[in-house]
Amino acid sequence: MLFAAAPFLCAREVTYVDVAPILYKHCAGCHHPNDIAPMAMLDYRETRPWATAIRESVLSKKMPPWKADPRYGTWSNDWSLRDSEIAAIKAWVDQGSKEGDPKLLPPAPVFSTEWKIGKPDAVFSIPPHTLTPGGPDEYEQFTVPTNFTEDRWVIAAELRPGNRKIVHHAHVFVNAAEKQKSVKTDTAKDPQAEYAQWLVVNENKLSWIRPEAPVIDDGCVVDDNSYWPGKKPRDAEFGNWGMLSSYLPGREPDIFPEGTARKIPAGSNFSFQIHYSKATKKPEIDVTSVGIIFATEPPKQIAKRVDLSNFFFLIPPGNPNVEVTECHTFKQDMYVTSLTPHMHLRGKDARFDVTYPDGRKETLLFVPHYNFNWQITYRMSEPKFIPNGTRLAIISHFDNSPNNPLNPNPAEVVRWGGASEMEMMDGWIEYLDALPGVMPAGQSAQARF
Ligand code: HEC
């Protein structure tokens, strides 16, 4: 009934019975009580008042929020609507948003308030944090020991805010014990690392780059040009990059691809980074937690992640289109499983282009209208084979003009920094090593390059 769009749209009246399955599947995931959307859409009564707004939001493609250009890549978490579904919603509203026969309604989905990953094997929480009203938003860091005495493998991780009214976004990183030690000793005898430290200002738990730091907008002049000098990931570290999970608007929990797991070395700490919003103007308390599920057997493959960043860009005041790039050549065969562009309020668009060793070029992902409020991880329908020697270029644009509705201050010179009013230019990449004879789940034979 649902997808036979053209004939049924002409033949008879379209009612809520026809559109409910579309709303359940594509909207209710956020539009249910206690989730991020302001209203629920689980029955006719609560959906009807929004009918006109729903029509507008799907015609303009504002909802469901999905930002990837459909010309490039296919994504397992693509929740965007087909044209026939948009047409059905439009017809329903144009014909008076009627209920139809409720006996014909399919059952509404049930959303539990429990963990989305299922019951976690372990939960790690920050100590209760009190937020006082007034003043700017807070960026807090909390370190929570895992007390793991041996390496553990994690197949799923979910970062859950304790108080959704104040947790704007949050990340949890794994700090391996040996890494915690090595940083200090390195700096003492390495002038480059010392310079790198000088370049970063750390104040009130926030970091930003010194205004007098060199300016490099085109990070592709040389590979990894824009890493902090001395902070470039060493080969041993590459892919074991620290972030485990994030809580961001529009982002689902981290469930690593079948047969893969992330490693948490013995003695690691979890480091939580949380942006608290003071919008409620009341005292608030938060206890944010990460829930994890362990692998029952050693993984066939390690789920890896690397973050490529340009730290040295400079965005002049008022400029509507500042290009900032970053490049990296991969030194092994791998399967990329997801891509996440990350910028702040002035982020405008982002493109991930690869050049294969034979010179062929391909766009893996293009997000033409980046929006800080929708930080989506684009998960590939099939892991993408990337041969050794492939060069990835991330090309982003920033809009620092007064025409950008999210722009906090178009008069400002903007450089790298952790606060939302400062900028970041990152591409987060999840991948698996391509091992001889091992095909990742979901990978069909012809998909290998
Ligand atoms: C990933 C979560 C998510 C999904 C999926 C989603 N929404 Fe929303 N929606 C939100 C949030 C959050 C808001 C409030 C903030 C905003 O307007 O951006 C919202 C706001 C809206 C509004 C008010 C818009 C306005 O202009 O103020 C409408 C209407 C709406 N959604 C309809 C839909 C419909 C229809 C679908 C499915 C086809 C859908 N949404 C899917 C999260 C979602």
Residues whose N, C-alpha, C, O or C-beta is under 5 A from the ligand:
A	BS01	HEC	H26 C27 C30 I36 A37 P38 W50 A53 I54 S57 M63 P64 P65 G250
